[in-house]
Structure formats: C-alpha cells, structure tokens
Amino acid sequence: MLRTLVTLALSLGLVIPAYADHHQPAAAETDVEPRPMPIEELRNFAEVFERIRSAYVEEIDDETLFSYAIQGMLRSLDPHSTYLQPDAFSDLQEHTTGEFGGLGIEISQQDGLILVVSPIDDTPAERAGILPGDLIVTLDGKSVMGMSVSEAVETMRGTPGSTIQLEVRRQDESELLDFELERAVIKVASVRGDMLSNGIGYLRITQFQSHTGEELVKKIKKWQDQDELNGLVLDLRNNPGGVLGAAVDVSNAFLEEGLIVYTEGRATDSELRYHATPETSGGDLPMVVLINGGSASASEIVAGALQDHHRAIILGTRSFGKGSVQSVLPLANNKAVKLTTARYFTPKGRSIQAQGIEPDIVVAQSDVTPRKSVRRLKEADLQGHLSNPEDGDEENAKSNRPTPGELLTRDFQLYEAHTLLRGMTIVRAGKTQEG
C-alpha cells in the first residue's frame, strides 16, 4: 500500500498544473516558476496515511482521510482558505445571492475558536444579541476548538425552525454566555434606506451581493428625483463584506475618476486594478461613511477608496482588517477550494490586511441621551408679542419642525454623522446662495 500511495502522489504531482489550468478561472493562472514535487515529503505523507489507515482506533475510509488531509493543509494557511464539500460550495453560492438557511452570522477563526465578524441584520443571531468580536466556544455542546470555518458553518446551518445552543466568550464578561437560536431562512436585504431630517439620506448596506450597486443607485436616484437629498450617510458597520465587484460598483457611484482598489498576488492575473468611471449617482453630495470593528473586506475597500479620494468623511471606529482576496476554485464532483490568492490595497497603496481603516473622526458607539432642558421664558411666550410675518400659526410652525427619527435617538454614531452632515449642508447652501 505504501508503494502504491507514493506512486499515486508522484503521478498527482505531475498532473496538478494541467488539472489546475482546466478547472481554475483564467485569473488563477500563474507565471511562478513551478517547483519539483518534494519526493521525501511525499513518502512521509504516504507513510503517515498508511499508519493511520491501519492502526487508528477506528476504521476510516480512504476518501475521508484524504479529505481530512486537504482540510488540514488549507486550514494551516490562513483563517479564510478552506476546502468546500458539495454542500458547503452550494451554500457559498447561495450566500452571495442573498438567501440561505441558518443563523445569520459571518464568522472567521481566531486562536482555534470561531470569531463572529458580524451578525447580519434582522436574523436570529442579530435578534438574540450576538455581537461582533464574540468568540463561539461550543456549538450544541461540542467544542469548536480545531473546527474549520466551513465545518462551523455546516454545523450552524440546518432546517428552519430547529434550534442550536451556542456558548460565547465575550470581552469584559467573566462567564461564558449561553444562547439558544432558532434557525431560519436568511433573506438578506442588501441595501436599506431611510430619509432622515434636513434632507439627509441614510443608506445601510448589510452585505455586498451581486446586485448591491444597482440597489444603491436606484435608491439614490429616487431621492434625487423627489428633490429631497442634501447629504448622505452610508452605513457599513457590521458589514462582513461579500462580492468584490459590488464594492467597486458602490465606490464608483461616488467617484468620477481614479483608482478604487488594486490587488497583488503571486498569480499573474491576481494583480488587478479597478478604476472609477465618469458616470456617478452621488456626484459631489456631502457624505459620511460609518464603519466599526465589524466592517470587513468589501466594506473596507469602499471606505478606503472614498477616504483616499477625500470623497467622504469616515466616522466610527477602526474596521476589522480583512484585506485578503479569496478565489473559489471549482474542483471535480461539485467540490471547490476557497484559497487566499491576493491582498487588497487602497488607491494610495495602504494595505487593509490586519490594519483596517482608521476613521477620520473616531466616535465610539453609545446611547443618545439628550439632557432635559429647563423651560425658559421666550419672546413668543410674552403676551401681545409681535408675530413673525414669515411664520404661520404656532401649531403649523411646530408641525413643520423636523423631529429626529428613532434611528437617531438610539444610535450615537449615526446621530453624530447626521449632525456633521447638517453642518456641511448648511455651509454648502450658504456658499451656493452667495455665488
């Protein structure tokens, strides 16, 4: 058996380049000088394989052992490279289109545990109170130590209506937190919009999907057609990323020219550069982008591009720092390898990886708790006061005053962004009138 495995390994080494060229997209081709297969290490692998096969306490079939070997190899590279079995490959494809089953958590790996990058809006995880930065310790009583990201995803997904227990380690909490979540069909609305007071539009991108750019442009044009838009808050907080093309489309909606993002890797065609086109929807609209520790990958590409071009003010806290590119390389039998193939860089050459985007204005999240003011006598309270000829009756004046929406009363970062934009639009309007 040992001799057979060595022969098989050597033959695989000879056909790997042709196999890769056939199954990988053109972007995965490489001009890196091919290295000869390490004969001694292949012999060692074959010997270990045979020892496990013949002496392990339980019998394991050869296909499973090979799968474990591939998973271990990819898992050792970085937290984002993984081996996708048919179900996981299918789940990944569903995830990018915006509908899948499970809990609604974007995860990574840290110190052998499962790290919550971000819960997705309006999902079981978000409603239960799962937070970015939480470390999942157990799933249904089973330790996640050593579990790959794809294995954790597979465990968390299941029949809608079924439940799963999570134990979570949270910073500043001395005890593990217990959560019982009911699985659901996760339908992610990529872009949500609300009109705040003073003509300030609020757009939240929950995840970058294939049609995110189109959805964002559609909402902006609707407000512009109604002549309501004076400024825009783009909320990328707790957005775990998604499709690279969508991040480019969103950035392009606000940039008329220049580089948006570029990538560098070992493969020839992994060195890509994306540029803005003259057609924009946002124009020179005053703009604030909200980010936090749950803003990752595609979110950081958008924030970095708009920051480097001085197109928007970035407000919030430092982003997650996922600046690597994963390519999904299909294999035979509906399997695939998700492999880290390049790094992202902002237009000014800043690497996002393990650094994140530092906001222009650092604002930690907090509750908005306006202090009750003391009632003071005003001119309008005096009996017989002169009226203002431009005002109608007092009731109409009160009814026309903009009142902060629910979002502004509970979200301090959004409240600060809205206040900043109000000041910018007032100054802008004044300059327009003077001109």
C-alpha positions, 0 to 999 in steps of 0.5 A, a space after each residue: 500500500 505504501 508503494 502504491 500511495 507514493 506512486 499515486 502522489 508522484 503521478 498527482 504531482 505531475 498532473 496538478 498544473 494541467 488539472 489546475 489550468 482546466 478547472 481554475 478561472 483564467 485569473 488563477 493562472 500563474 507565471 511562478 516558476 513551478 517547483 519539483 514535487 518534494 519526493 521525501 515529503 511525499 513518502 512521509 505523507 504516504 507513510 503517515 496515511 498508511 499508519 493511520 489507515 491501519 492502526 487508528 482506533 477506528 476504521 476510516 475510509 480512504 476518501 475521508 482521510 484524504 479529505 481530512 488531509 486537504 482540510 488540514 493543509 488549507 486550514 494551516 494557511 490562513 483563517 479564510 482558505 478552506 476546502 468546500 464539500 458539495 454542500 458547503 460550495 452550494 451554500 457559498 453560492 447561495 450566500 452571495 445571492 442573498 438567501 440561505 438557511 441558518 443563523 445569520 452570522 459571518 464568522 472567521 477563526 481566531 486562536 482555534 475558536 470561531 470569531 463572529 465578524 458580524 451578525 447580519 441584520 434582522 436574523 436570529 443571531 442579530 435578534 438574540 444579541 450576538 455581537 461582533 468580536 464574540 468568540 463561539 466556544 461550543 456549538 450544541 455542546 461540542 467544542 469548536 476548538 480545531 473546527 474549520 470555518 466551513 465545518 462551523 458553518 455546516 454545523 450552524 446551518 440546518 432546517 428552519 425552525 430547529 434550534 442550536 445552543 451556542 456558548 460565547 466568550 465575550 470581552 469584559 464578561 467573566 462567564 461564558 454566555 449561553 444562547 439558544 437560536 432558532 434557525 431560519 431562512 436568511 433573506 438578506 436585504 442588501 441595501 436599506 434606506 431611510 430619509 432622515 431630517 434636513 434632507 439627509 439620506 441614510 443608506 445601510 448596506 448589510 452585505 455586498 451581493 451581486 446586485 448591491 450597486 444597482 440597489 444603491 443607485 436606484 435608491 439614490 436616484 429616487 431621492 434625487 428625483 423627489 428633490 429631497 437629498 442634501 447629504 448622505 450617510 452610508 452605513 457599513 458597520 457590521 458589514 462582513 463584506 461579500 462580492 468584490 465587484 459590488 464594492 467597486 460598483 458602490 465606490 464608483 457611484 461616488 467617484 468620477 475618476 481614479 483608482 478604487 482598489 488594486 490587488 497583488 498576488 503571486 498569480 499573474 492575473 491576481 494583480 488587478 486594478 479597478 478604476 472609477 468611471 465618469 458616470 456617478 449617482 452621488 456626484 459631489 453630495 456631502 457624505 459620511 461613511 460609518 464603519 466599526 470593528 465589524 466592517 470587513 473586506 468589501 466594506 473596507 475597500 469602499 471606505 478606503 477608496 472614498 477616504 483616499 479620494 477625500 470623497 467622504 468623511 469616515 466616522 466610527 471606529 477602526 474596521 476589522 482588517 480583512 484585506 485578503 482576496 479569496 478565489 473559489 476554485 471549482 474542483 471535480 464532483 461539485 467540490 471547490 477550494 476557497 484559497 487566499 490568492 491576493 491582498 487588497 490595497 487602497 488607491 494610495 497603496 495602504 494595505 487593509 490586511 490586519 490594519 483596517 481603516 482608521 476613521 477620520 473622526 473616531 466616535 465610539 458607539 453609545 446611547 443618545 441621551 439628550 439632557 432635559 432642558 429647563 423651560 425658559 421664558 421666550 419672546 413668543 411666550 410674552 403676551 401681545 408679542 409681535 408675530 413673525 410675518 414669515 411664520 404661520 400659526 404656532 401649531 403649523 410652525 411646530 408641525 413643520 419642525 423636523 423631529 429626529 427619527 428613532 434611528 437617531 435617538 438610539 444610535 450615537 454614531 449615526 446621530 453624530 454623522 447626521 449632525 456633521 452632515 447638517 453642518 456641511 449642508 448648511 455651509 454648502 447652501 450658504 456658499 451656493 446662495 452667495 455665488 
